[in-house]
């Protein structure tokens, strides 16, 4: 399958977020004060992530991993932060470690599938999705992987998109609705009018989400346009995603796709 993308084993950084060597970090002994520090700093990191302060969240999880990298709670929040800030390679490593302890944790499984989709590892995304196959966010992430990642099954991805449309959980989140509309656009690549229609449908929902989520949706929108042969429009969409939230996973993926387009 030709998805016009290259396999990457690390996120594009251009001097930004270099992958953390999560498996090689030393873990020093904890003190009594650390009993309070760890949950406090985990809470602060999660709050920063929820606010869209990716740089602040990353600054908090770095020291936590240095000293408490063996703690499952620390690994989990660090994985979420690293994925969101454009480091899916380090995130996947941490999510895999956490999944051994929490194999049915929704955030962990969604993070695993999304990280592998971002890394163009469709087989690993499929394997990870099997942990919680009926969870809507897992299905959306898997549909992304099947439709876009190297080794994905486009027909399976399109079926997933159709099936998710009937899930009542879809309507409970603007992010989900917008992602689903853009995935429908990717699946409709042979019909340019339908692609544009689905992207227009996504617009009102995408406009009210956080900048990092808009950047990700912009990346997906660029993929939909590229797959439909609208290369100049795809370039513009990728460039806009990069500007929307430069430190996010959406911007990192858009940057990669824009580079892959080259002079086409």
N, C-alpha and C positions, 0 to 999 in steps of 0.2 A: 504494500500500500504506500502511495506517495503522499506524505503529508507535508512535504516541502520544509521539513525541519531536520536539524541535526541532533544526534544523541549528544547529551552533555552529561558529564560526570561531576560538574560543579556549576553553581550559579554564576551568571555573568556579573562581575563586580565592578570593573573599571575603577578600582581603588575604593569601592564602597564596602560592602559587607563581606569580608573574606570568610570562608567556611571555618567553623571552629572545630578543632581536633578533639571531639567530645570523648573519644575512647581513650585518650592519652592523658587526660587531666588528672592530677594527683588529688587525693582526698585526704585532708589533714584531720586531726582529731578535733572533736567538737567540745565546747565549753558549756557551762550551765546557761550563760547568756544566750547561747545559740538556740536554745529551746524556744526563745521568743523571737529571735532574729529571723529564723528561717520562714515561719509562717507569715511574719510581718512583711518581709521582702518579697515573698511569693505573692502576697495580696497586692503589694504595690506594683509589682510587675504586671499582674493581671489587670489592675485598674488602668495602668498606662496603656496596655494593649487595647482594652475596651474603649479608651478615649481616642485611640488612633495615634498615640505617642510612641511610634515604633522605636525611635532612637532611645527614648527614656526607658522603655521596657527592655531593650537589648542591653543597655548599660547596667541594669539591675541583675539580669540573669547571668551575665558574664562572671561576676564574683561569686554568685551562688554556685555555679557549676565548678568553679575553681576549688571551692571548699567542701561543697555538699553534693558533688556530682553523683554519688551513689544513692541519694534519696529519691525515691520514685516521684514524689510531689514536685521536687525541683526539676527533675528530668522532664516531667510532663509540661510544666509551664514554660520551661526553656525551649522545648520542641515547638510549642505553639508560637512563641515569640520569634524563633529563628525562621520558621516557615513564613510567617507573616511579613518578616523583614527581608525576605529574598534569599534565604539560605536553605533550600529544600534538602540539600545533601546532608548537612548536619542534623536537620530536623528529622529526616527519615531514620538516621542512626539512633537518635534518642527515642523516637516513637517506637521503634522496634524493641528497644530495651524495656520501655514502659509496658508495651503490649504483652510481654511475658508475664507481667504481674497483673495487668488490668486488660485482659483480652476482650472484654465486652464494654469497655469505656467508649462512649460515643465520640467524644472529642479526639481520643487517641486513634480510633479506627478511621475517622474522617481525615485526620491529619496524615495518617499513613497513606491512604489512597491518594490524597491531594499531592503529597510530597512526591510520590512515585509518578503521578501524572505529569507533574512539573519537570521531572527528570527524564521524561520520555521512556519510562519503564512500565509499559502497559501490563506485562505479565505479573510484575510485583504488585501493581495496583489491583489487579484482578484477585490475586491471592489474598491481599489484605481485606478487600471488600467482602470476602466470604466470611469474615468474622462477624459482621452485622449486615447481612445482605438485604434486609427489609427496611433499614433506616434510611429515611429520605435523603439526608445529606450525604450519606455514603453512596447512594444510587446516583445522585447528581454528580459527585466527584468521579464515580466510575464512568458515567456517560461521557464526561469531559475526556477522560483517559482513552476510552474506546474510540471516540470521534477524532481525537487530535494526536495522541501520542503515537510514536513509532511502535509498530506491532499491535496497534489497536484494531478492533473489529468494528468497522463503521456500521454495519447492519445491526450488530448487537447494541451499539451506542444509540442508534436511532430508535430501536425498540424500547430501550430504557427511557429515553426522552418521552416517547408516547405513553409508556406505562406510568411515569411519574405525574403526568398531567391529571390523572385520576386520583392521586393521593391527596386526601383532605389536608395533610400537613403543609402542602405546597403554599396554600393561600395565607398561612400564618406568618409569613416573612417576606418582606419586599426583596431582600437579597435573593431568596430562593426563586421568587417569581421572575425577577430580572434574569437570573442565571438560566432558568429554564427557557425563557424566551430566546436568549442568545444561543443556547444549545440547539433549539429548534432551527434557528437561522443557520447554524453550522450544518445541521443534518439536511437542510434544504438547498445545498450548494448548487444543484442543477437548475434552480429556478431563481434567477436574480431578483425578480420582483418580490417573490416570497421572502427571500433573505432580507431585503430592505424593509419589508412589512414587519417581519418579526423583530428586527432591530428597532424600528420605530415603536413597536409595542413595549419593548423593554425600557425605553427612554424614561417614561414617567416614574417607573419604579426605581431605576438606577439613579435618578436625580436626587433621591432623598436618602441615600445610604452614605456611609462614611467614605472619605476620599480613597482609602486603601481598597475598599470594595469597589468603588467606581473605577479605579485603575485596573483591577482584575477584570471587571466586566468589559472595560475598554479593550483589554488584551484579547478577550474572547471575541468581541465584536470584530476586531481586526482579523482574527483567524477566519471568521465567517465570511468576511469580504474577500480575503485572499483565496479561500477555497472556491468562491464563486467567480474568481477571475478578475475581481475589481482591485487590482494591485495598488493603484495610486490611492484609492480610498483606504485600503488596508494600511498603507504607510502612514497616512494621516491619523488613522485610529491608533496605531501603535505609538506614534509620537505624542498624541494627546494623553494616552495612558501613562507614558513615562513622565509627563509634566504634572499629572494629577496628584500623584504621590510617589516621588522618585525613589524612596527607600523601601517600597513595598514589593511583594512577590509579583503583583500585576505588572509593575514597571519593569522588574527584572526579566519577566517572560516576554513582555513587549519589546524590550531592548534586544533580546535574543532573536525574536522573530524578525525584527526590522533588519538586523544584521544578516540574517539568513536570506532575506529578500534580495539584498545586494543591488545589482543593477537591473534586475528583471523588469 
